[in-house]
């Protein structure tokens, strides 16, 4: 049990390293592995560094597998969906493919890996290019032969799908073959386009249009990958919709959504739909507010960006689809937000006083100690309620959020006021329980009402407590 714990701690530590140190360490351990050094847990170290390396778009030390992936590296994704999307190749498919190649090519692939390592370690770029070209040719030949035998409905295809895990994985393989065969045609775009585009400029658009026109005249089946490649490199992916207007020479979504480059909009809307489905599938009994808010932030950004770029009209294909996706996310957030007050106030129970029914005065229920489980759930729901505030308008759940936030805020203020009276009047031996509830109320107020208002509550509580 110790080893997994130590690995987890190491990965957590590595994830906190500054980007420059992460890059230096990754390069050092990878070059050490190329040189045959087996003294370090390289895979564990790289797993810990990987989130940082991907965030900064780090250039990694070449390996045989990375050089093999170069023609389609822009299209690799971490989280494949239930259906295949063009321009989206699951990394899990590549890992399965590499294992299959090791079994299929055996000695040949091992020798190629050795030659790649030798070329990289000696910094012999000419040899690296020659070995990579030979590796691509050999792998492409084997892969094409396997896929040619695996025609739709055949036993060979069922066997191959079982090896790779799904029919979607086979579709990934077919796309890999297509992109490898068109590698030279897409090379100018891959090589000259910035790896990370903060904003799509007119200069970028002109360059992309020229490449697109050349491909359309020479190899039209690759034309959609122009937009998909740009999409993969954009910081704000919705800006790729400008390419549809450029390449189709049209200006409304009803027309260019069916153009050659309209696939970009379809992929963007599919991404939005997946985010909406993720939000809709959240289980209230096991909610992670950070995950929900991250997806909600991305969803609202994409929604606003999409509308801003093309001015979606209700009658257009994209417009109708966008309305349905936004409604799905809105309904999901409504159902979560309306539950928040109940989950939050449950941690701070009160008693009704007198014969006034539900509208009578209330006082904190101090008949038992705070329930740690309820308190933890209340903090989770408090983070969701407060954290979703900036997205309520863009996510179309403003009314539900406003009502829930006001209800919780009023409850916390009422609880603070009534607790002041309790702290003043309680006997000494009963104060610890009241103070425990007060601490929980202040923790919730920090999250929901903010630090400034909670500081005032703390000072009032301190003044109300007899010395």
N, C-alpha and C positions, 0 to 999 in steps of 0.2 A: 504493500500500500504506500510505502514511502516514495518509491520512484515516481509514480504519477503526480504526487503532491509536489515533489521537487521540480518536476518538469513544468507543472502549472505555474509555480512561483517564478521559475526562470522566464517563462513566456510573458508573464505579467510584467516583470522587470524590464524585459527587452522592449515591450510595447511602449514603455515610457521614455525610451531614449530619444533625444533630439534627432531630427532627420539626418543631419550631417554625420553624426556618430553611427546611426543605423546603416547608412550607406557604406561607411568605411568598414564596419564590422562584417556586413554581408559580403562585400568584395573580398575581404581577407579570408573568411572561412570558405568561400567558394573556390578561390584560387588555391587554398590549401588542399581542398578535396581533389582538385585537378592534379595537384602535385603528388597525390597518394597519401596525404596525411589523414589518418583515421583516429586521431587522438581526441577530437572534439565531437560533440553531438550535433553535427551540422544541420540535420533535418529539424531538430528541435529548435535550434537557434534561428533558422530561417523561418520556421513557422511563427515564432514570436515576433520577428521583424516584418513579416509579410504585410500586415495592415499599413504600417508606415511606408514601406517600399511602394505599395500600390498607390497610396495617397499622393506621394510626391512623383509618381510616374518614373521611378528609378530605372536607369539602364543597368541590367544585370550582367554578370559574367556569362558569356555564351556557354551553353551546353548543347549536346547533340539534340536533345528534346526541344530546347528553346529555338535553335536554328531551324529545326523542322517546322516549328509552329510559326515562323516569321511571316509567311505569306498570308496567314489568317489570324495573326495575333490580335488585331484590332477588334475582332468579332468574338473573342472569348469572354464568357460570362460565368459567374459563380453559381447562380441560382436558376437552373433550367426550369421551365414550366411544363405543364402537362402536354402542351402542344408545341410543335416546332415553329419557331419564328425565323424568317430569313435574316441573315446577318447576325445570328445569335448561336454560338457554338459552345456547348457546355464544357467546362474544364474537366468534368468527370468523364466525358467521352474521350478526351485526349489522353487522360490517364489510362483508361481501359484500352485505347488504341495502342499506346506505347507498350503495355504488357503483352498485347496480342502480337505486336511486331517482334518483341523479344523472343516469343515462342516460334513465330513464323520464319523470321530471318536468322535467328539464333547467332551463329558465329559471325555472319556478315554484319549484323547491326553492332555487335560487340566490337568488331574491328573498326567500324566507322566511328563509334563513340571514342575509342582510343585515339584515333587520328584527329578527331575534333579536339580532344583534350590536349594533345601534343601541339596542335596548331595554335590554340588559344594561349596555352602556357608560354609558348615561345613568341607569341605576338606575331605570328606569320599569317598576315591577312590573306595573302595569295593562296596559301595552302588551305586556310580555313574556307575560303570561297570555293575552291575546287572540291574539297571533301563535302561541303554542304550541297553543292550542285549534284554530286554523285549520289549522296544520301537521298535527296529529293527524288531523283530519277528512279532509284531502286524501290523506295517506299511507294511512290506513285504507281509504279507498275504492279506491285503486289496488291495494293489496295484496289486499283481498278479491276484487276482480274477477279478478286473476291466479290466485288460488288456486281460485276457483270454476270457472275454465276448466280448471284442472289436476286433473281428477278422476283417481281411481286407475286405472292402466292406460292412460291416454291419452297421445298423443304430446306434448301440451302439458305434461304432468307430467314426462315424461322430459327435455324441453328445459329446463324450469325447474329440475329437479334437477341437470342438468349445469351450469347457470349458478351455482347455489349450492353445488355440490360433492357433495351426497349427498341421499338420501331423508330422513336424519335432520335435515338443515338445513331441509327443507320442513316437517317436523314442528315444528321450532322456530318457523318462520314462522306456522304455524297456531296455535301456543300464543301467540305475540305478538299475533295478531289477537284471540284470545279475551280476553287480559288487557287489551288496549286497549279493547275493547268493555265490559269490566267495570271499567274504571278508576275510575269514580265510586263503584261499590259497594265496592271495596277501599280507597278513599281514606281513610276513617276509621281503618282499621287501619294503613295505611302512614304516615299523618300523626301518629298519637298514640302508636304503639308506639315505644319507644326504638330508635334505630338499632343500638345494641349492647347486648345484654342479658347481663350477667355471670351472673346467676342468675334462673331463672324463678320468680317469687314467686306467692303466692296472688292478689295484686292483679292481676298480669298475666293469670293464668289466668281470673279472673272476667271481665275485660275481653274477652279472646279468646272466651270462651264466649258472651258477649252478642252479639258481632259474628257469631259462627258461627250462632247461633240465628236472627238476623235474615236472614242470607244464605240459610240453609236454607229459610226460609219464602218468600223472594223470588226467589232465583236460585241454585238448588241446585247447578248445574254449577260454580259458583265456590267452593263450600264447601271442597273439599280444599285450595285455595290459602291458606286461613286458616292451617292448620298448616304448610304449606310456607313461607309468608312468615315465620312465627315461627322456624321451623327455620333459615332463612337468617341471622337476626339473633342467634342464640344463640351465646355463647362456648362453651358445652357443649351441642352439638346434641342429644345423647341426651335432654336434659331435655324436648324436644318430645314425647316419648312420654307425658308426663303429660297432654297435650292429648287424646290418644286416649281415655284413661280418662274425662276430663271430658266430652267430646262424645258418647261412646258410652254413658256411664253404666254401663260394665262394668269389671271389674277383672282379667280374665285374658286372656293374649295370644291364646289360641285363639279368643276371641270378638271382641275389638276389633281384631285384625289384619285382619279382613274388614269393619270398619266404614268409614264415610265418611272418617275421619281415619287409618285404618290405613295409608294411603299414606305417611305420615311414617316409619313403621317400615320399610316396604319400601325407601324411599330411603336410610335410614340403613344398612340391611343391604347395599344395593347399594354404598354408599360403602366399607363395610368389606370387601366382596368385592373391590372394585377395588384397595384397598390390599394385600390378601392376594395378588392376582394380580400386582401390581407387585413385591412381595417375591419371589414365586415365579419371576418372569421375570428376576431378577438374574443376570447372567453372571459367574461366578467369575473369568474372565480379564480382566474390565473392571469391577471392583466399585468403587462410590463409597460409602464407609461413612457419610458424612454424609447422603446421600440415603436409604440404607437405614434408618438410625437415626431419621431424621425420620418416615418412613412407619411404622416400627415403633412409635414413641412414640404416633403418632395412632391406630394400630390398637389398641394395648393400652388406651389411654384410652377409646376408643369401645366396646370389648368390655366393659370393666369397668362403664362407665356404662350400657350397655344392660341388662346383667344386674341392676345395682343398681336401675334404674328400674322394671322390670316383673317381675323374678324369673322369667326365662324358664324354662319347663318343657319337658322333652324332647318331650312329645307335641304341643306347639303348633307352628304353621307357622313362626313366627319362631325358636322354640327349635331345631328340627331344622336350619333353615338356618344358624343361628349356629354350631352344633356343626360343621357341614361347613366353614364359613369359617375357624373357629379351627383346625381340623385342617390346612387348606391352608397357613395361615401357619406353623403349628408345624412341619409337614414341611419347608417351605422353609427355615426358620431352622435346623432340625436339620442339613440337608444342607450349609448354609454353615458352621455352627459346627464340625462335625466335620472340616472341611477346614483350619480355622485353624491347628492345631498344625503341620501339614506345611508350610504356607506360611511360618510364622514361623520355625521352626527351620532352614529351608533357608538362611536368611541367615547362620546361625552354624554352619558345618559343624564336625564333630568327627571324631577318629580313635579307633578302638577299640584298647585296649592289651592285650597278652598273648594268651593262648589261652583266654580266658573266653567267647568268643562274644559274643552280643548283650548279656549282662549284665555284661561286664567294664568296668573303669574307662575313662574317656574323657578326651581332651585336645583343646583347640582345634586344628583343622586349619589351619595357617598356611602351607601349601604354595603358596598363591596369595593375591592381594589380595582384599578384599571385593568382591562382585559388586554394583554399584550398583542394577541392576534387581531383584535378589532382596531387597536391603535395603529398597528403596522398597515392594515388594509386602508385605514383612513388616510394615512400619509401617502400611500400609493395613489388613491383616488384624488387626494388633494393636489398631488403633482400633475396628474392628468388634467384636472379642472383648470388649474392656474396656467399650466404649460400650453394648453390649447387656446388660450385667450387670443393670441395674435392671428390664429387661423379661423376663428369662428365666422368672420365675414366671408373670407375667400372659400371656406369649406361649406358655406350655406347652412350652418347650424347656429347662427347668431342668436335667434330667439330662445332656443333651448339653453344655450350657454348663459345668456343674460339672466334668465330665470333661476337657473341652478346656482350661479355665482352669487346672485343677490340673496338667495335663500341661505346658503352656507355662510356668507358674510354676516348676515343679520343674526344667525344662530351663534356664531363665534363671539360676536359683540355682546349678545344677551348673556351668554355663558360667562364671559369675562366680568360683566357687571354683577351678576348674581354671585359669582365666586368671591368677589370683593367683600360682600356682606357675610358670606360664610367664614372667610378667613378672619374677619374682625370678631365674630361671635363664638367661634369654636373653642372648646376646651383644648388645653395644650396637647393632650394625648391623642386627640382626633385630627390634629393639623397635618401630620405626615401624609395621610391618605388624600386630604384636600390638596396639599401641595403637589402630590404625584399627579392628580388630575390636572392641576394648573399647569404643570410642566408639559403635559400632553397637549393641552389647549394652546399653549404658547408655540409649541412645535408646529401645530397645524396652522396657527396664525402666521408664523414665519413664511410658510409656503403659500398661503392663500391671500392674506391681507397685506403681507409685505413686512420687511424688517422694521421700518419706521413706526408703523402703527403698533406692531408687537412690542417694540421697546417701551412705548408708552404704557402698554398693558403690564409689562414686567415691573415698571416703576410703581404703578398703582398697586400691584399685588404686594410688592415689598413694603410699601407704606401702610397697607391694610393689615399686614401680619404683625401682631403684638410681639414685642421683644421679650 
